[in-house]
């Protein structure tokens, strides 16, 4: 009889439903919004009167709405509105920040896919080199009947019958 705390646990505790998708989508939207604000600030610093950044969540919502409505700087205080660059350099900087973010996310996705594949049973297995370093060559050869019974598990008499 097994105790309740000894029950088998899910080896991959990630949600099997919508939770992971919501987290990824929310993070992507947040990243795109921050990249747009960074582009606005960079354009103002490079081509305008100095760095601008919205303060407060209401201001951020209004500034992002202004960027989407082709009115960069809308929602900022009057002092910062004078520092905002013209629309063309502003949108070029916003585009550059968005492309840089997408490139960074693609690079991170490639790294994650290269080193961590979901559902891959070999994720927790040691490589040949790691097993050799941990156990030693002699110990591996002594346990080869147990490690790979499909290759070494047959006794000598059964091997001779197989030939």
C-alpha positions in Angstrom: 0.0 0.0 0.0 1.4 3.4 -0.9 1.1 6.4 1.2 -0.5 9.6 -0.4 2.8 11.4 -0.5 4.5 8.5 -2.2 2.3 8.6 -5.3 3.9 9.0 -8.7 4.4 12.6 -9.6 4.2 14.1 -13.1 7.8 14.3 -14.4 7.0 17.5 -16.2 4.9 19.7 -13.9 4.2 22.3 -16.6 0.5 22.8 -17.1 -1.1 20.6 -19.7 -3.7 23.2 -20.6 -3.8 26.9 -21.2 -1.6 28.3 -18.4 1.7 28.1 -20.3 0.2 29.7 -23.4 -1.2 32.6 -21.4 2.1 33.2 -19.7 4.0 33.2 -23.0 1.4 35.4 -24.7 1.4 37.9 -21.8 5.2 38.0 -21.7 5.3 38.6 -25.5 2.8 41.5 -25.3 4.6 43.0 -22.4 7.9 42.8 -24.3 6.4 44.4 -27.4 5.0 47.2 -25.4 8.3 47.8 -23.6 10.2 47.7 -26.9 7.8 50.3 -28.3 8.4 52.6 -25.3 12.1 52.0 -25.6 12.0 53.0 -29.3 10.1 56.2 -28.4 12.7 57.1 -25.7 15.6 56.2 -28.0 14.2 58.3 -30.8 13.7 61.3 -28.5 17.3 60.9 -27.1 18.8 60.6 -30.6 16.7 62.9 -32.7 14.7 64.9 -30.3 15.3 67.0 -27.2 16.3 64.2 -24.8 15.2 61.0 -23.2 11.5 60.5 -22.5 9.8 57.8 -20.5 6.2 57.6 -19.3 5.6 57.5 -15.5 2.7 55.4 -14.3 0.5 52.8 -15.8 -2.1 55.2 -17.0 0.5 57.3 -18.8 2.0 54.1 -20.4 -1.5 53.2 -21.7 -2.0 56.6 -23.2 1.5 56.7 -24.8 1.1 53.3 -26.3 -2.3 54.4 -27.6 -0.7 57.5 -29.1 1.9 55.4 -30.8 -0.8 53.1 -32.3 -2.8 56.1 -33.4 0.2 57.7 -35.2 0.5 60.5 -32.5 3.8 59.8 -30.8 4.1 61.6 -27.5 0.4 61.7 -26.8 -0.2 61.1 -23.1 3.2 62.4 -22.0 3.5 65.5 -19.8 3.9 68.8 -21.8 7.6 69.1 -20.9 8.3 65.6 -22.4 6.1 66.2 -25.4 8.5 68.9 -26.6 11.4 66.4 -26.4 9.7 63.8 -28.7 11.3 63.4 -32.1 9.4 63.7 -35.4 7.1 60.7 -36.3 9.4 59.2 -39.0 12.5 58.8 -36.8 10.3 57.8 -33.9 8.7 54.9 -35.8 12.1 53.8 -37.3 13.5 53.5 -33.7 10.3 51.7 -32.6 10.7 49.3 -35.5 14.4 48.8 -34.8 13.6 48.0 -31.1 10.8 45.6 -32.1 13.0 43.8 -34.6 15.8 43.5 -32.1 13.3 42.0 -29.5 12.0 39.5 -32.0 15.6 38.5 -33.0 16.5 38.1 -29.4 13.5 35.9 -28.7 14.2 33.8 -31.8 17.8 33.3 -30.6 16.6 32.3 -27.1 14.0 30.0 -28.7 16.8 28.3 -30.7 18.9 27.9 -27.6 16.0 26.4 -25.6 15.1 24.0 -28.4 18.7 23.0 -28.8 19.3 22.1 -25.1 15.8 21.3 -23.8 13.3 19.4 -25.8 9.9 18.8 -24.2 9.0 15.2 -23.9 12.5 14.0 -24.6 13.2 11.0 -22.3 17.0 11.5 -22.8 16.9 14.9 -21.0 17.9 13.3 -17.7 20.2 10.7 -19.1 24.0 10.9 -18.9 26.0 11.0 -22.0 28.6 8.3 -22.7 31.4 10.6 -21.6 29.6 11.6 -18.4 29.0 8.0 -17.5 32.6 7.1 -18.2 33.8 9.9 -16.0 31.5 9.1 -13.1 31.8 5.3 -13.0 35.0 4.5 -14.8 35.7 2.2 -17.7 36.1 -1.0 -15.7 32.8 -0.6 -13.8 30.9 0.2 -17.0 32.3 -3.0 -18.7 31.4 -5.0 -15.6 27.8 -3.8 -15.7 27.4 -4.0 -19.5 25.0 -6.9 -19.2 22.7 -4.8 -17.0 23.1 -1.5 -18.9 22.5 -2.9 -22.4 20.9 -6.4 -22.1 20.0 -6.2 -25.8 23.7 -6.3 -26.7 25.4 -8.0 -23.9 22.8 -9.7 -21.8 22.9 -13.2 -23.4 25.1 -15.8 -21.8 27.9 -17.5 -23.8 25.9 -20.6 -24.4 22.9 -18.6 -25.9 25.3 -16.5 -28.0 26.7 -19.6 -29.6 23.3 -20.9 -30.4 22.3 -17.6 -32.0 25.2 -17.8 -34.5 
